[in-house]
């Protein structure tokens, strides 16, 4: 809790909130939820045990929609995320297959709490 002492600039209630929001397990859970939501938005019914076959995604536009959906979702959950669309289009061009677990790990690595 903040005090009247001007030397004490730490608000522990805010620090506790930030710590709660940024736990690794919560970050991973949020990334998983945003990935699943994004896949559903482009017509893929995902399961956590599946893999994403980028080569089977119908178009670059779907890759971009997936990227923007994930970015918006993570933003809404309090994360800053690097742009994803260029990478997703490249994965589609290569016909890459990414497990959901690896996909989520990638999202965790490119996103940070605000």
N, C-alpha and C positions, 0 to 999 in steps of 0.2 A: 504494500500500500504506500502511496506517496505521502510524504510528510511536508510540513511547512518549511523545513530546512532547505534553502535554495541549493545547497551542495548536493542534496539527494535528488537526483533527476530520474531515478528508477521507479517506475510504476509497476510494482510486482503483479498487480492484477492484469495488466496488459501483457507482461512477460509470460504469465501463466497461460493466457489465452493464446498467444503466439506459439508457445511450446505445445499446447494441445492441438493446435491446427496443423503443426508441421511434423508430427510424429511420423516416422517412416511407414508404419503400418497404415495410418490414415491416408498418407500421400499415395501409397500403392492402391488402397481401396478406392480412392477418388479417381485415380488414373484408370483403373479397371472399369468403374462405372461409366466414365466418359467414353472409353473405347467401345464398350458394349452398346451404348446409346448411339454412337456414331455409326457403328456397323448396321444397327437396325435402321438408321436413317437412310442408308443406301440399299436397303433391302436384304441384308444378310442377317439371318437369325443365329447369333453366335452362342456358343457354350464356352465355358472357361477351359475345357479340355481340348478345344479345337485349335486350328491354325488358320491364319488368313492367307489365302492364295491371291496375292496381288495380281498375278497374271490372269486370274479369272474375273477380276473386277471389270465391268463392261466398258469403262471409258476413263480418260484422264479427268473428265468433269466429276465422275463419281469419287475419284481419289481426292480431288480438291474439296468436294462436299464433305467427305469423311474427315479430312484435315481440319476444315473450318468448324465442323461440328465438335470435334474433340477440343480444339482451341477455345471455342466459346464456352463449352462445358467446364473446362479447367479454369478459365477466367472466372466463371460464376462461382466456382468452389474456392477461389482465393489464390490461384496460381498464375504465374507468368510463364508462358511457354514459348519456345522458339517456333517460328513458322514451320509447319509440317508438310505443306502441299508439294513442294518441289521434291522432297525425299520420297513421298508416297508415289508420285508420278514416276520417279526413277525406279522404285521397287516394282511398279507395274511393268515398266519397259523391260526389266530383267526377268520378270516372271517369278519373283521371289515369293517364298512361302515362309511366314513368320508365325511361330507358336504364339498363342495368346499370352503366355507367361513372359516370353521374350519381348513381345510388343509392349506389355505393361512396364517391363523393366526399362525399355527404351524411353517410354513416356515419362517415367520417373526421372530418368537422367537428363531429359531436356526441359523439365519444368521445375520451377522453384516457387516456394510460398512467396506471396507478395510482401 
